[in-house]
Amino acid sequence: MAEKSVAIVGAGPAGLIAARKLQALTPFKFTIFEKSERVGGLWDRESFIHPEMMTNFCRFTATFSDFAWENVDLGRPAPVYPQAWMVEKYLKGYGKLIPDECYEFQTCVTRVDREGEMWKVCSTKDGVEKTRYFDFLIVATGYLQHPKELRCEIEPSIKTNPLFPVPILHSTKYRTLEQIVPLDERSHDISRTILVIGGSHSGADIASLIAHQASDARWGPNGNESFGGVKIVHVGMNVLLPIPGMVWDKTATHVSMHPLEFTLCERSTREPEPLTFSFAPASIQENQILLFYYKEIIEGGAGDLDFTEKLPANVALGDRYYQCVQDGRIQLIPGAVTRLDKGKTPATITARVKGKDGTDIAIDDITAVINATGFNSAGSLTFLADDIKARLEFDPTNTRLPAVLNASYMSQNPSIPSLALLGFVPVNWGIIEMQMRAVANRWTARPFAEDAAHVAALGTHMRHIQAALRDPARRDEIPQFLFGDYLGLMEQAARELDMEQIPNTNSAFTGFFCSARFIGPGETKREALTTMHAVQQLREDIERRNPLLAYVAFTGLMGRWTSAAYDVAAHPRRPTAPGFDLEYVVVISGGAGGESTLVARYTEVAYAVTLWATAHRGSLVTGPLICTLPVDRDANGEVATPAGTFVYHVDFRGSRLGGFRVTRRGAGAADETYVFRRPEGRG
Ligand SMILES: Cc1cc2nc3c(=O)[nH]c(=O)nc-3n(C[C@H](O)[C@H](O)[C@H](O)COP(=O)(O)OP(=O)(O)OC[C@H]3O[C@@H](n4cnc5c(N)ncnc54)[C@H](O)[C@@H]3O)c2cc1C
């Protein structure tokens, strides 16, 4: 085959996948144009994802089939849910597998035209324009590269006054608490309300990040009490269901916890016959089924399920957000912010909210506003010439689905076979790999049996969703995850691409689905085997000793608990020593001893919870180790401490920590048992 050339625009995850698959599956030479200085896209620390954010997907989903997390030196094994800085390292490691000469950094693609059979790519670097020609073009410029403006009325005196003391900033610009909460040495517990607008993942992620940073500023070793009064109000259009990262395994015979994807991406949850990717507009019935499904994952049952709910439920995946809502440090209000006015007190804003139930709500005393109302994906395609956009059925006003991409698993429009747009509908990395395999097969004329009728039906569906997105009256038809049938898409693609499965069970119809489960012709297996081995090891660990129970108990502990005699408050802070993943300052009040303070730590490598004294009374600095808290398979434990022997039982409701019971064994005296629950109105 004659050597062909490929231009890849963007060196985020999608651009890197494109390059790696071209390396593995084609003889083509390629150039990666990247406007920043490095690979990584949104995960680069200078970009939009805060390095401290935790991924919403576990490491077995946020992985490439040809690069195991084990290759990345984090100074420790990768946690089940890595932080963004770890993903950045992972992507940098992956990017090194591509020869340096393939990259053109600090090079922004400004215009792309079709000239004859070639793609004419114009770019600028250091102000110098350059034009080059390629046989094929891959657009990997990212679905979430262009933040949306805040769309609500803002009182002119706020809008036009750059010195107005209430900061209003986009979530992607947020880095440190000082940007929104000035330190005040004089006062204690100053009440500050941060308004986060936007009811999907970026709103949830930023709200929980701020909540954790505020807690750290208050309870870190040099904690300042003036940060104690930070409250976060999160307003979003939809009913938002926070879902924890670790959930109960309803197939287990005892209380057992595993990563959320072991439920969501478990093949046996679907019929034992070959799957085909399914898609449909949202409907009331579908919405209710989804609500029931999610409630069961969270609560172990339907709980207070609202069967009159009409809008599709939005879920927010991730432990931090889930726990912050559970313990009340994030208050969630379903509705739309319609206006921001000067507040009743100086240096504050009042927000008007149209509640989802139609009521008008005023939120007073707001001291900072974070806009997390999403991104305009159309913005990432502006450099394409108009005739190309027309063939993609491009709709510049459509911020979520600007083009019709119904071939090659939602990466190509059949009218322009030499163009691919990777990751331009929201899909995870495993699907982007499938997209690129399909594209490589087409471009090398390998046999590839994509079902033509299915492609046509998907095109019709995409046009339907585009129309619904344009029409506010049709909001109910739009699912949160536009194309959410991950299992169906992966399995259909694997079948049509003639891929081999690395089974993690003895059947193709059971087990966990992730990118490493599927290997295409011409691809090497080694890395995928490493990842699948890690999945298997975690499964065996869970089966043998149920270690994630300790994690769920620990994360669930965050916030306030009360019993007949004692109150406990667990305040999260950044771990103050290496080797620990999570840390709380635990304040115990009540009883004869007054108030005492401990430090509790969790380390994922050992799945261990430890308790530590503080350096001295009143200090927030960690002192000596008191004990390790064992939690057995049935969520019980016993520990001997200088203060006596304690027997405890952790009480789960579904995936949620419902409470815990502690019995202090009396030395000669009667046992004392305390049952801890969330204070009235919580949990
Ligand atoms: C706040 C936030 C949290 C997220 N959390 C998760 C998560 O937990 N898990 C998950 O899987 N996904 C998450 N995502 C989704 C994220 O979009 C994807 O993981 C992934 O980064 C998409 O990869 P990409 O390569 O398509 O795009 P990007 O990562 O956006 O990369 C696009 C690249 O193209 C470059 N580029 C753009 N235009 C040009 C041009 N004209 N010329 C040259 N270069 C250009 C950009 O500089 C960038 O490097 C999150 C997104 C956000 C915003």
The ligand as an SDF file (V2000), in Angstrom:
LIG
                    3D

 53 58  0  0  0  0  0  0  0  0999 V2000
  -13.9220   19.0410   34.4360 C   0  0  0  0  0  0  0  0  0  0  0  0
  -13.8600   17.7790   33.6070 C   0  0  0  0  0  0  0  0  0  0  0  0
  -13.7560   16.5460   34.2390 C   0  0  0  0  0  0  0  0  0  0  0  0
  -13.6930   15.3830   33.4770 C   0  0  0  0  0  0  0  0  0  0  0  0
  -13.5770   14.2010   34.1350 N   0  0  0  0  0  0  0  0  0  0  0  0
  -13.4850   13.0480   33.4130 C   0  0  0  0  0  0  0  0  0  0  0  0
  -13.3080   11.7930   34.0820 C   0  0  0  0  0  0  0  0  0  0  0  0
  -13.2640   11.7290   35.3090 O   0  0  0  0  0  0  0  0  0  0  0  0
  -13.1670   10.6720   33.3380 N   0  0  0  0  0  0  0  0  0  0  0  0
  -13.1950   10.7360   31.9540 C   0  0  0  0  0  0  0  0  0  0  0  0
  -13.0160    9.6990   31.3080 O   0  0  0  0  0  0  0  0  0  0  0  0
  -13.4020   11.8940   31.3120 N   0  0  0  0  0  0  0  0  0  0  0  0
  -13.5370   13.0470   31.9950 C   0  0  0  0  0  0  0  0  0  0  0  0
  -13.6830   14.2320   31.3330 N   0  0  0  0  0  0  0  0  0  0  0  0
  -13.8780   14.1950   29.8610 C   0  0  0  0  0  0  0  0  0  0  0  0
  -12.6480   14.5090   29.0320 C   0  0  0  0  0  0  0  0  0  0  0  0
  -13.1690   15.3190   28.0410 O   0  0  0  0  0  0  0  0  0  0  0  0
  -12.0480   13.2710   28.4020 C   0  0  0  0  0  0  0  0  0  0  0  0
  -11.5200   12.4150   29.3840 O   0  0  0  0  0  0  0  0  0  0  0  0
  -10.8680   13.5160   27.4710 C   0  0  0  0  0  0  0  0  0  0  0  0
   -9.9970   14.5200   27.9550 O   0  0  0  0  0  0  0  0  0  0  0  0
  -11.2960   13.8680   26.0620 C   0  0  0  0  0  0  0  0  0  0  0  0
  -10.1490   13.7280   25.2500 O   0  0  0  0  0  0  0  0  0  0  0  0
   -9.9840   14.4590   23.8660 P   0  0  0  0  0  0  0  0  0  0  0  0
   -8.6470   14.0820   23.3710 O   0  0  0  0  0  0  0  0  0  0  0  0
  -11.1730   14.1660   23.0340 O   0  0  0  0  0  0  0  0  0  0  0  0
  -10.0640   16.0100   24.1740 O   0  0  0  0  0  0  0  0  0  0  0  0
   -9.1700   16.9850   25.0450 P   0  0  0  0  0  0  0  0  0  0  0  0
   -8.6640   16.3180   26.2630 O   0  0  0  0  0  0  0  0  0  0  0  0
   -9.9950   18.1950   25.1690 O   0  0  0  0  0  0  0  0  0  0  0  0
   -7.9190   17.3040   24.0900 O   0  0  0  0  0  0  0  0  0  0  0  0
   -8.0280   18.0900   22.9330 C   0  0  0  0  0  0  0  0  0  0  0  0
   -6.6530   18.6040   22.5330 C   0  0  0  0  0  0  0  0  0  0  0  0
   -6.7510   19.2730   21.3000 O   0  0  0  0  0  0  0  0  0  0  0  0
   -5.9600   20.4500   21.3380 C   0  0  0  0  0  0  0  0  0  0  0  0
   -6.5010   21.3810   20.3410 N   0  0  0  0  0  0  0  0  0  0  0  0
   -7.7460   21.9170   20.3160 C   0  0  0  0  0  0  0  0  0  0  0  0
   -7.9070   22.7140   19.2280 N   0  0  0  0  0  0  0  0  0  0  0  0
   -6.7340   22.6760   18.5650 C   0  0  0  0  0  0  0  0  0  0  0  0
   -6.2850   23.2830   17.3650 C   0  0  0  0  0  0  0  0  0  0  0  0
   -7.0800   24.0610   16.6310 N   0  0  0  0  0  0  0  0  0  0  0  0
   -5.0120   23.0310   16.9550 N   0  0  0  0  0  0  0  0  0  0  0  0
   -4.1980   22.2290   17.6810 C   0  0  0  0  0  0  0  0  0  0  0  0
   -4.5820   21.6200   18.8270 N   0  0  0  0  0  0  0  0  0  0  0  0
   -5.8410   21.8380   19.2520 C   0  0  0  0  0  0  0  0  0  0  0  0
   -6.0980   20.9300   22.7550 C   0  0  0  0  0  0  0  0  0  0  0  0
   -5.0440   21.7880   23.1270 O   0  0  0  0  0  0  0  0  0  0  0  0
   -6.0870   19.6090   23.5190 C   0  0  0  0  0  0  0  0  0  0  0  0
   -4.7780   19.2230   23.8680 O   0  0  0  0  0  0  0  0  0  0  0  0
  -13.7500   15.4350   32.0560 C   0  0  0  0  0  0  0  0  0  0  0  0
  -13.8560   16.6660   31.4220 C   0  0  0  0  0  0  0  0  0  0  0  0
  -13.9030   17.8430   32.1790 C   0  0  0  0  0  0  0  0  0  0  0  0
  -14.0020   19.1640   31.4630 C   0  0  0  0  0  0  0  0  0  0  0  0
  1  2  1  0
  2  3  1  0
  2 52  2  0
  3  4  2  0
  4  5  1  0
  4 50  1  0
  5  6  2  0
  6  7  1  0
  6 13  1  0
  7  8  2  0
  7  9  1  0
  9 10  1  0
 10 11  2  0
 10 12  1  0
 12 13  2  0
 13 14  1  0
 14 15  1  0
 14 50  1  0
 15 16  1  0
 16 17  1  0
 16 18  1  0
 18 19  1  0
 18 20  1  0
 20 21  1  0
 20 22  1  0
 22 23  1  0
 23 24  1  0
 24 25  2  0
 24 26  1  0
 24 27  1  0
 27 28  1  0
 28 29  2  0
 28 30  1  0
 28 31  1  0
 31 32  1  0
 32 33  1  0
 33 34  1  0
 33 48  1  0
 34 35  1  0
 35 36  1  0
 35 46  1  0
 36 37  1  0
 36 45  1  0
 37 38  2  0
 38 39  1  0
 39 40  1  0
 39 45  2  0
 40 41  1  0
 40 42  2  0
 42 43  1  0
 43 44  2  0
 44 45  1  0
 46 47  1  0
 46 48  1  0
 48 49  1  0
 50 51  2  0
 51 52  1  0
 52 53  1  0
M  END
$$$$
